[in-house]
Amino acid sequence: MNLISKKIKIFFFVFLSVVAFSQTLSSNLSKDKVALGEKVVFRVSVNDLHGRDVISMPKNELMPFHFEETKDEINKTFDNYSRTVEFQIFEEGKFTIPPLEFSVNGDVLKTIPYEITVYNPVNADDKINDIMNNKQVDLGWKDYWEMYKWYVLGTLAIVALLFVFLGLFKNGVFKKNNKTKLPIHKTLIDLKNLEKKKYAENGNFRMFYVELIDITRAFITQQYHIPADVLLTDDLIDLMKNTNKISSENEKVVEDIFLRGDMVKFAKIFPNQDMMKKDFKEIYDFVERSTKDLEAEHLREIN
């Protein structure tokens, strides 16, 4: 009988511990159909914290990158955490807020996804009526001169400046080292400037991947003449695999890091500092190795 009594006490102790230390996450969106530029409010709250901290995306980076955040407020007490984000969208269509992660002592809580419809409130069929009819006015040459004299003088000034710049270029005033014009050297400088911003050390992984991928897209466009600056990630990967311009080693680097960057932008993963530094080095090495791709392409064209 004493054994049964002890088991009952242990059960209730475990049950009360789970209840006492469990957290409740809730979220809500002020509206799911909005006009262009109309402000929307998204709220998240976590209760029953008992002094534990809540870890989530940094301020002004919680929403997907195409949402324009205007306010991001976080309030914490011993038992409660709340976050209020105000944002706007300036494109028509349907947009999704994916499940957002909030970590409490290693336990990850997720919000439900939301879909927002953005419409243009301006009716294209509305007719604009003039207040009064237009009147015909006869103009002389003096009137035309007063109307267009600044255009004429501005054009003459531009032509004169062009002659001055042509003369300076001809005399070699603006000549620079040809190396600075090559995509590979410019990209390596851009990457070094990105490294100086210390996004990885500061935990700002979202801006790190946004700028790293933008630099890489510009480099692929210039170096390989592939329109990476306008293609979606999946389309770019397919195009690279269907051409022989980029080696399989370099393709793998670009594919892995671009896909990881997209997941970071939509708050699906939270990379650590070591991962960011590894991705930076792989892109840096890829840029330096790209000359071998160009040499291979040149040999194929000769043969």
Backbone hydrogen bonds, N-H to C=O, Kabsch-Sander energy under -0.5 kcal/mol:
donor,donor_aa,acceptor,acceptor_aa,energy
5,S,1,M,-2.0
6,K,2,N,-2.2
7,K,3,L,-2.1
8,I,4,I,-2.2
9,K,5,S,-2.1
10,I,6,K,-2.4
11,F,7,K,-2.4
12,F,8,I,-2.3
13,F,9,K,-2.1
14,V,10,I,-2.4
15,F,11,F,-2.7
16,L,12,F,-2.5
17,S,13,F,-1.9
18,V,14,V,-2.2
19,V,15,F,-2.3
20,A,16,L,-2.6
21,F,17,S,-1.9
22,S,19,V,-0.8
24,T,47,N,-1.2
26,S,45,S,-2.6
28,N,43,R,-2.1
30,S,41,V,-2.8
34,V,117,T,-2.6
36,L,119,Y,-1.6
37,G,89,I,-2.9
38,E,35,A,-2.2
40,V,87,F,-2.6
42,F,85,V,-3.0
43,R,28,N,-2.7
44,V,83,R,-2.2
45,S,26,S,-2.7
46,V,81,Y,-2.8
47,N,24,T,-2.5
49,L,79,D,-1.9
51,G,78,F,-3.4
52,R,49,L,-1.4
55,I,103,S,-2.7
61,E,58,P,-1.6
67,F,64,P,-2.1
68,E,88,Q,-3.0
69,E,67,F,-0.9
70,T,86,E,-3.1
71,K,86,E,-1.7
73,E,84,T,-2.7
75,N,82,S,-3.0
77,T,80,N,-3.0
81,Y,46,V,-2.2
82,S,75,N,-2.8
83,R,44,V,-2.7
84,T,73,E,-2.7
85,V,42,F,-3.0
86,E,71,K,-2.7
87,F,40,V,-2.4
88,Q,68,E,-2.1
93,G,118,V,-2.3
95,F,116,I,-3.0
97,I,114,Y,-3.2
102,F,109,L,-2.8
103,S,55,I,-3.0
104,V,107,D,-3.1
105,N,53,D,-0.6
107,D,104,V,-2.1
108,V,106,G,-0.5
109,L,102,F,-3.1
109,L,107,D,-0.6
111,T,100,L,-1.8
114,Y,97,I,-2.0
116,I,95,F,-3.5
117,T,32,D,-2.9
118,V,93,G,-3.1
118,V,116,I,-0.5
119,Y,34,V,-2.2
123,N,121,P,-0.5
124,A,122,V,-0.7
126,D,123,N,-1.6
129,N,127,K,-0.6
144,Y,140,G,-2.0
145,W,141,W,-2.5
146,E,142,K,-2.3
147,M,143,D,-1.8
148,Y,144,Y,-2.5
149,K,145,W,-1.9
152,V,148,Y,-2.1
153,L,149,K,-2.9
154,G,150,W,-2.2
155,T,151,Y,-2.3
156,L,152,V,-2.3
157,A,153,L,-2.1
158,I,154,G,-2.2
159,V,155,T,-2.4
160,A,156,L,-2.2
161,L,157,A,-2.3
162,L,158,I,-2.3
163,F,159,V,-1.9
164,V,160,A,-1.9
165,F,161,L,-2.8
166,L,162,L,-2.6
167,G,163,F,-2.0
168,L,164,V,-2.0
169,F,165,F,-2.8
170,K,166,L,-2.3
171,N,167,G,-1.6
172,G,169,F,-1.3
173,V,168,L,-2.5
175,K,172,G,-0.8
180,T,177,N,-1.3
181,K,178,N,-1.2
182,L,178,N,-0.6
182,L,179,K,-1.1
186,K,182,L,-1.9
187,T,183,P,-2.6
188,L,184,I,-1.9
189,I,185,H,-1.8
190,D,186,K,-2.3
191,L,187,T,-2.5
192,K,188,L,-2.0
193,N,189,I,-2.2
194,L,190,D,-2.0
195,E,191,L,-2.3
196,K,192,K,-1.6
197,K,193,N,-0.7
197,K,194,L,-1.0
198,K,195,E,-1.4
199,Y,194,L,-0.5
202,N,198,K,-1.7
203,G,199,Y,-0.6
203,G,200,A,-0.9
204,N,199,Y,-2.1
205,F,203,G,-1.7
208,F,204,N,-1.6
209,Y,205,F,-2.2
210,V,206,R,-2.1
211,E,207,M,-2.4
212,L,208,F,-2.4
213,I,209,Y,-2.3
214,D,210,V,-1.9
215,I,211,E,-2.4
216,T,212,L,-1.9
217,R,213,I,-2.8
218,A,214,D,-2.1
219,F,215,I,-1.9
220,I,216,T,-2.7
221,T,217,R,-2.2
222,Q,218,A,-1.9
223,Q,219,F,-3.4
224,Y,220,I,-2.0
225,H,221,T,-0.7
226,I,220,I,-1.0
228,A,226,I,-3.3
230,V,227,P,-1.4
231,L,227,P,-1.0
236,L,232,L,-2.7
237,I,233,T,-2.4
238,D,234,D,-2.2
239,L,235,D,-2.3
240,M,236,L,-2.5
241,K,237,I,-2.1
242,N,238,D,-1.3
243,T,240,M,-1.0
251,E,247,S,-2.6
252,K,248,S,-2.1
253,V,249,E,-1.6
254,V,250,N,-2.3
255,E,251,E,-2.9
256,D,252,K,-2.5
257,I,253,V,-2.2
258,F,254,V,-2.5
259,L,255,E,-2.3
260,R,256,D,-2.0
261,G,257,I,-2.4
262,D,258,F,-2.1
263,M,259,L,-1.8
264,V,260,R,-2.0
265,K,261,G,-2.3
266,F,262,D,-1.6
267,A,264,V,-1.8
268,K,263,M,-3.1
269,I,263,M,-0.8
276,M,272,N,-1.9
277,K,273,Q,-2.4
278,K,274,D,-2.1
279,D,275,M,-2.5
280,F,276,M,-2.3
281,K,277,K,-2.2
282,E,278,K,-2.2
283,I,279,D,-2.1
284,Y,280,F,-2.4
285,D,281,K,-2.8
286,F,282,E,-2.3
287,V,283,I,-2.3
288,E,284,Y,-1.9
289,R,285,D,-2.3
290,S,286,F,-1.0
290,S,287,V,-0.6
291,T,288,E,-0.7
292,K,289,R,-1.8
293,D,289,R,-0.8
294,L,290,S,-1.8
295,E,291,T,-2.2
296,A,292,K,-2.3
297,E,293,D,-2.3
298,H,294,L,-2.2
299,L,295,E,-2.1
300,R,296,A,-2.0
301,E,297,E,-1.8
302,I,298,H,-1.9
303,N,299,L,-2.2
